[in-house]
Amino acid sequence: MKFKIAIFSVVLFGACLCVNAEWVKLPTRSFANLKDIFFQNSETGWITGTDGTILRTDDGGKTWLPVQKFTTDSILQIYFTDASTGWMLCERSIYSRGRNPVSYLRKTTDGGVHWEKVEFEDADRERVTRILFDRNGLGLAFGEGGIFYRLQADGTTWKKSRAAIHFLLLDGAYSVGANGAIVGAGGTIVFTQDGGLTWEEATILHETNSRINSVIFTSAKQGWAVGTDGAIFTSTGGGRLWRLISQSETTSALNSVYFSDARNGYAAGNDGTILHTPDAGNHWYLESTRATHNLNKIVFNGSNGFAVGFGGTILAKGPEFETPKRDTPIISPKIEH
């Protein structure tokens, strides 16, 4: 009888192990401001940041190791158009810039082993903030003062093009079709319906001067954008018309938005803020991160999520990072015999 009681207690105790679904902080030896994260495939991923910081994973994001530095400039973005070809958007250090342009690129054709420097054609002091590629690998670059560059047919030259936009542009995204949007300061959203050949000013139903930091499309028509003061915008018409979504969870600036599927979306921002919607944006809920640093980018690699930011911060959430959390065990009643 004593043996049976012991087994009963162990089973109940095991049932009390609950999964810790919170975001967990991954160990790094970096204190850089991590700016971007990109996964080439399910196993290989990259993180870039200030002071030439590059981290790489080859196990799906469980561990991140530093890549030997070849610059002390900031690496604002990393993107691969295929397994071999990738780009980095870099910003020269103010201490060594001299008369050189603020922004430049690095390109790899061997999967990230070597990175060749590429300058923007006729570049001046305007800062380029983002590069954007469509499904065919055609590239745009944009930034301060509405500056635009287009990647030419040779696959290396970036030529300046004219635009009627004069605000700071910060992020862009294409849908699965020919629609796309670019967002920026002063409540700026411009859209395209021809794959980026032409861009027009979008309509926002609520008057706003928010700095809109990030945009993503979840279908050919459905788009999402986030910005300062916790602002969340959505479009159901391919980017032509946007409306502000009401949420009362945070007023922190939101810097990045990502949908892991049609229903589950995430927005990351200042003060360690991460919002989650489980119902296609109808409701947004604040998630526990225990982080206080600003978060710059959030992405998912399969079912695992990652957010990166200031102070070498890497947060992760998903099946690979679940840890058992023990509650008070349930003790079976004393049985007399």
VMD Tcl script that draws the C-alpha trace (Angstrom):
set ca {
  {0.00 0.00 0.00}
  {2.83 2.46 0.80}
  {4.31 1.79 -2.66}
  {1.00 2.67 -4.36}
  {0.72 5.93 -2.41}
  {4.21 7.00 -3.47}
  {3.45 6.41 -7.16}
  {0.20 8.37 -6.87}
  {2.03 11.35 -5.39}
  {4.72 11.33 -8.10}
  {2.11 11.26 -10.87}
  {0.27 14.23 -9.39}
  {3.53 16.14 -8.95}
  {4.47 15.49 -12.58}
  {1.10 16.80 -13.70}
  {1.94 20.07 -11.97}
  {4.89 20.80 -14.25}
  {3.69 23.62 -16.46}
  {5.41 25.00 -19.51}
  {7.03 28.40 -19.17}
  {5.73 30.28 -22.20}
  {7.53 33.52 -21.38}
  {10.26 35.05 -23.49}
  {13.68 34.01 -22.22}
  {16.94 35.93 -22.58}
  {19.68 34.08 -24.42}
  {23.28 34.45 -23.25}
  {25.59 36.61 -25.36}
  {28.90 38.28 -24.70}
  {27.84 41.30 -26.71}
  {26.72 44.67 -25.38}
  {26.07 46.07 -28.86}
  {22.79 47.55 -29.97}
  {21.53 44.64 -32.06}
  {19.65 46.05 -35.04}
  {18.51 43.16 -37.21}
  {17.96 39.40 -37.34}
  {17.48 37.28 -40.45}
  {17.19 33.52 -41.04}
  {18.50 32.11 -44.32}
  {16.84 28.78 -43.57}
  {15.57 26.80 -40.60}
  {19.09 26.36 -39.19}
  {21.22 29.32 -40.29}
  {20.54 32.83 -39.03}
  {22.32 36.15 -38.59}
  {22.16 39.07 -36.15}
  {23.87 42.41 -36.84}
  {24.38 45.58 -34.84}
  {26.59 48.46 -33.85}
  {30.41 48.34 -33.79}
  {30.46 45.83 -36.64}
  {28.76 43.15 -34.54}
  {27.75 39.98 -36.39}
  {26.37 36.88 -34.67}
  {25.53 33.62 -36.41}
  {23.54 30.52 -35.53}
  {23.67 27.14 -37.23}
  {21.24 25.37 -34.90}
  {18.04 27.31 -35.53}
  {18.75 30.04 -32.98}
  {19.49 28.01 -29.86}
  {23.06 29.34 -29.75}
  {24.55 32.48 -31.29}
  {28.28 32.85 -31.82}
  {30.22 35.98 -32.86}
  {31.64 36.23 -36.36}
  {35.10 37.79 -36.61}
  {34.74 41.54 -37.13}
  {35.91 43.20 -40.32}
  {34.55 46.69 -39.51}
  {33.60 48.90 -36.57}
  {30.79 50.55 -38.54}
  {27.19 49.84 -37.60}
  {25.45 47.08 -39.56}
  {21.81 48.12 -39.65}
  {20.37 45.30 -41.73}
  {21.22 41.92 -43.23}
  {19.23 40.19 -45.96}
  {19.79 37.19 -48.23}
  {18.03 36.98 -51.59}
  {19.10 33.33 -51.95}
  {21.42 30.83 -50.30}
  {24.54 32.51 -51.72}
  {23.70 36.18 -52.24}
  {23.29 38.51 -49.30}
  {23.47 42.19 -48.46}
  {24.37 44.26 -45.41}
  {23.33 47.88 -44.98}
  {26.10 49.69 -43.11}
  {26.54 53.13 -41.54}
  {30.00 54.63 -41.17}
  {31.19 55.60 -37.74}
  {30.94 59.33 -37.13}
  {34.52 59.28 -35.84}
  {36.03 57.91 -39.05}
  {33.53 59.03 -41.66}
  {35.40 62.03 -42.97}
  {33.93 63.16 -46.28}
  {32.64 59.73 -47.17}
  {28.90 59.10 -47.53}
  {27.11 58.01 -44.37}
  {25.73 54.76 -45.78}
  {27.12 51.95 -47.88}
  {26.51 48.25 -48.54}
  {28.38 44.98 -48.34}
  {27.55 42.06 -50.62}
  {28.31 38.35 -50.36}
  {28.07 35.79 -53.14}
  {29.35 32.84 -51.11}
  {26.75 32.59 -48.36}
  {28.39 35.04 -45.98}
  {32.02 33.91 -46.02}
  {33.25 37.10 -47.71}
  {31.63 40.54 -47.86}
  {32.60 43.05 -50.55}
  {32.00 46.78 -50.03}
  {29.50 48.41 -52.43}
  {28.90 52.19 -52.50}
  {25.63 53.85 -53.47}
  {26.03 55.76 -56.74}
  {26.20 59.56 -56.29}
  {25.69 59.12 -52.55}
  {25.80 62.17 -50.31}
  {25.23 62.73 -46.60}
  {21.68 61.33 -46.54}
  {21.35 58.25 -44.38}
  {19.93 55.09 -45.96}
  {17.77 53.28 -43.42}
  {16.50 50.18 -45.23}
  {16.93 47.91 -48.22}
  {13.91 46.09 -49.63}
  {13.78 43.21 -52.11}
  {10.86 41.73 -54.01}
  {10.41 38.03 -54.79}
  {12.57 38.37 -57.90}
  {15.50 39.91 -56.04}
  {14.90 43.44 -57.35}
  {16.14 45.87 -54.73}
  {15.22 49.29 -53.38}
  {17.02 51.35 -50.77}
  {15.55 54.39 -49.04}
  {16.01 56.69 -46.07}
  {16.34 60.36 -45.12}
  {14.57 63.03 -47.13}
  {12.72 60.41 -49.17}
  {15.94 59.31 -50.87}
  {15.56 56.27 -53.18}
  {18.07 53.94 -54.84}
  {17.31 51.09 -57.23}
  {19.46 48.01 -57.78}
  {20.42 47.85 -61.44}
  {20.41 44.86 -63.79}
  {24.07 44.11 -63.09}
  {23.09 43.07 -59.55}
  {25.65 45.36 -57.91}
  {25.08 49.02 -58.87}
  {22.60 51.07 -56.83}
  {21.44 54.15 -58.76}
  {19.66 57.13 -57.22}
  {16.10 57.75 -58.40}
  {13.76 60.70 -57.92}
  {10.86 60.60 -55.48}
  {8.25 63.11 -54.38}
  {8.58 61.98 -50.77}
  {10.49 64.20 -48.38}
  {10.00 62.47 -45.02}
  {12.36 60.02 -43.34}
  {11.51 56.51 -44.62}
  {12.13 53.63 -42.22}
  {10.75 50.29 -43.42}
  {9.01 48.58 -46.29}
  {7.34 45.32 -47.25}
  {5.79 43.59 -50.24}
  {2.73 41.36 -50.18}
  {2.53 37.99 -51.89}
  {1.27 39.88 -54.94}
  {2.32 43.18 -56.49}
  {1.23 45.32 -53.54}
  {3.64 46.90 -51.08}
  {4.13 49.77 -48.65}
  {6.90 51.94 -47.25}
  {6.47 53.73 -43.92}
  {8.27 56.51 -42.09}
  {8.18 59.66 -39.98}
  {5.33 62.17 -39.95}
  {2.69 59.47 -40.35}
  {4.08 58.61 -43.78}
  {2.79 55.56 -45.67}
  {3.25 55.17 -49.42}
  {1.99 52.18 -51.39}
  {2.61 50.41 -54.68}
  {0.37 48.16 -56.72}
  {2.89 47.45 -59.49}
  {5.70 45.77 -57.58}
  {7.50 48.99 -56.63}
  {7.73 50.71 -60.02}
  {5.59 53.59 -58.75}
  {4.65 54.72 -55.25}
  {1.67 56.84 -54.13}
  {0.70 58.38 -50.82}
  {-1.69 56.20 -48.83}
  {-4.70 57.41 -46.84}
  {-4.76 57.03 -43.04}
  {-8.31 57.40 -41.68}
  {-7.14 58.78 -38.32}
  {-5.03 61.93 -38.41}
  {-1.58 61.06 -37.12}
  {1.97 62.34 -37.02}
  {3.28 59.09 -35.59}
  {6.70 57.88 -36.63}
  {5.76 54.60 -38.29}
  {8.67 52.22 -37.82}
  {7.72 48.87 -39.32}
  {5.32 47.28 -41.81}
  {4.41 43.75 -42.93}
  {1.85 42.09 -45.18}
  {0.13 38.85 -44.15}
  {-1.69 38.38 -47.48}
  {-2.09 40.12 -50.81}
  {-4.40 42.69 -49.21}
  {-3.84 42.60 -45.42}
  {-1.08 44.81 -44.03}
  {0.07 45.86 -40.55}
  {2.26 48.75 -39.38}
  {3.43 49.97 -35.96}
  {5.00 53.11 -34.57}
  {5.39 55.55 -31.70}
  {2.99 55.77 -28.75}
  {2.00 52.14 -29.23}
  {0.31 52.90 -32.54}
  {-0.88 49.92 -34.62}
  {-2.31 50.39 -38.12}
  {-3.95 47.92 -40.47}
  {-4.87 47.88 -44.15}
  {-7.26 45.49 -45.88}
  {-6.93 47.01 -49.33}
  {-3.35 46.25 -50.25}
  {-1.88 49.37 -48.60}
  {-4.01 52.11 -50.15}
  {-6.11 52.76 -47.00}
  {-5.02 52.38 -43.36}
  {-6.81 52.69 -40.02}
  {-5.60 52.91 -36.43}
  {-6.27 49.90 -34.18}
  {-7.26 50.61 -30.59}
  {-5.09 48.99 -27.92}
  {-4.55 49.97 -24.28}
  {-1.69 47.64 -23.34}
  {1.22 50.04 -23.93}
  {2.19 53.53 -25.06}
  {5.81 52.53 -25.70}
  {7.15 53.03 -29.20}
  {6.77 49.88 -31.30}
  {9.73 49.29 -33.59}
  {8.97 46.00 -35.36}
  {5.93 43.94 -36.35}
  {5.81 40.31 -37.50}
  {3.07 37.72 -38.09}
  {4.08 34.09 -37.67}
  {0.82 33.04 -39.35}
  {-2.47 34.65 -40.37}
  {-3.72 34.86 -36.76}
  {-0.64 35.25 -34.57}
  {1.10 38.60 -34.72}
  {3.78 40.23 -32.59}
  {5.02 43.79 -32.13}
  {8.26 44.62 -30.28}
  {9.40 48.00 -29.03}
  {10.95 50.14 -26.35}
  {11.36 49.13 -22.70}
  {11.31 45.42 -23.57}
  {7.75 45.63 -24.87}
  {6.27 42.73 -26.85}
  {2.60 42.63 -27.83}
  {0.87 39.51 -29.16}
  {-2.39 39.06 -31.03}
  {-3.79 35.51 -31.22}
  {-6.84 36.51 -33.29}
  {-5.58 38.25 -36.44}
  {-5.21 41.65 -34.79}
  {-8.60 42.00 -33.12}
  {-6.99 42.06 -29.68}
  {-3.41 42.70 -28.58}
  {-1.95 41.54 -25.27}
  {1.26 42.48 -23.46}
  {3.64 39.55 -23.01}
  {6.11 39.08 -20.18}
  {9.72 39.57 -21.24}
  {11.47 40.71 -18.03}
  {13.54 42.89 -20.36}
  {13.98 46.64 -20.05}
  {16.12 47.42 -23.09}
  {14.62 48.68 -26.34}
  {13.86 45.95 -28.87}
  {14.56 46.72 -32.54}
  {13.43 43.64 -34.47}
  {11.20 40.61 -33.97}
  {10.98 37.56 -36.27}
  {9.94 33.91 -36.16}
  {11.88 30.93 -37.44}
  {9.26 28.22 -37.67}
  {7.55 28.07 -34.29}
  {10.38 29.85 -32.44}
  {10.36 33.63 -32.02}
  {13.32 35.96 -31.57}
  {13.59 39.63 -30.61}
  {16.86 41.59 -30.56}
  {17.79 44.98 -29.19}
  {20.02 47.22 -27.12}
  {22.70 45.88 -24.80}
  {23.21 42.63 -26.72}
  {19.65 41.57 -25.91}
  {18.35 38.42 -27.61}
  {14.96 37.14 -26.45}
  {13.54 33.80 -27.57}
  {10.24 31.98 -27.24}
  {8.99 28.65 -28.55}
  {9.28 24.87 -28.23}
  {13.09 25.02 -28.28}
  {13.11 27.36 -25.29}
  {10.36 26.01 -23.05}
  {11.50 25.32 -19.51}
  {9.50 23.44 -16.87}
  {8.30 25.59 -14.01}
  {7.41 23.77 -10.81}
  {4.31 24.77 -8.90}
  {3.57 23.62 -5.34}
  {3.03 19.85 -5.61}
  {-0.34 18.38 -4.86}
  {0.01 15.97 -1.94}
  {-2.30 13.01 -1.90}
  {-4.47 12.56 1.23}
  {-3.01 10.45 3.96}
  {-4.29 6.90 3.68}
  {-4.62 4.89 6.82}
  {-3.93 1.19 6.69}
}
mol new
graphics top color blue
foreach p $ca { graphics top sphere $p radius 0.5 }
foreach p [lrange $ca 0 end-1] q [lrange $ca 1 end] { graphics top cylinder $p $q radius 0.2 }
display resetview
